[in-house]
Amino acid sequence: MDNDSFIFCLEAVPDIELNTKSDVVKNLEKLAFEQGISSIYKLCDTIEGLEESLNALLYEDHDFEDYEIIYLVMAGEGNTICINDYHYSLEEIAEIFEGKMKGKILHFANRKALDLTEEEAQYFIDVTGAKAISGYGAASKNISSYKIDKTFFGFCLEHDNVVEIVETLYEKHYNLCKLLDFRLYY
């Protein structure tokens, strides 16, 4: 595995001033310890915060090319994300980051059900330049997707073929992939 690969994680919270250490941070620390995958973790509580955090990554972090995965931990369903009780379509998000996600995989944790039509997924990929969008068809606050996420991240950083990555992921965690309805659009 390339030691210079990173995950950028952005978690939506009700208020960034209430700085509590979430399970996401603990899981990212485990990921670094167990698999040597480094990450940058940021919080946002508004769409402007999401945009500001991703723009800082794009324009101020000189290692941006090393971030292969943008890990979004936020609520929502279908074609929307929810930040502080406001819903934003993935089309709106795509337009904010037009052409800026070239070669990146955007992965949604299972707090958000990811259910896109082929046209919605293709629009997002075409507009942003992303390599793929992945997540789960079933949102759950009771079942963590961390076990699949960490395996998925490892495979993504080792291999380029997304179909092969998904096939291997299903081989390793078939029951959990089916239960959470893992999905990848490319």
Phi, psi and omega in degrees: 000141178291119182288350180259029177252141185227162171246134173256118182250130178234118181250130176274129180229160179296324183207116183291344178290334177273080189278086177253150181278110183277170176298332180300314180297316179299318179292323177293324176296318176298318180300317178295317182289315185281323186240358180070023179263115181279156179213157170247133183239130178225155176251153171216150176231008177213164176295327177295323177294320176297312181297317180297317180295316180289324177294322177299319177296314183294316191256341184248339181267113183289350179259020185307322180299336181280349177274104181270336184234130171254113186258112183254120180248096182203158179283171178145180176205157178054244185257022182229157168243156180238123177234115178054048177070010174251136181257135180233134179283156176294336174296319178297318179296318179301317182293327177296322185249037181305120177071008188257359184245030184307122176077004182268152171255123175265119182242125178263131173293169185280019169284340180242130172282124180259109182222094184248149169283166177301321181294318180296315179296315181295321177300312181300313181295315180296316184288316184274336186085008180299150177285321182195163172235133179224162180170210187227139178286342180243117176278145179206133173267346184266334181245121180278140176271007186306317183300315178289317181305312184294323176294315179301314180299315179300314179296319181298323182280343179265330188233154178261334185280109185293328178295316178298321179299313181294317178300315180294321178299315178295324177297319184282322187225050186306308185298317180290321176299318179291316181299315181270353179060060179301136181223146175220126177250131180217000000 
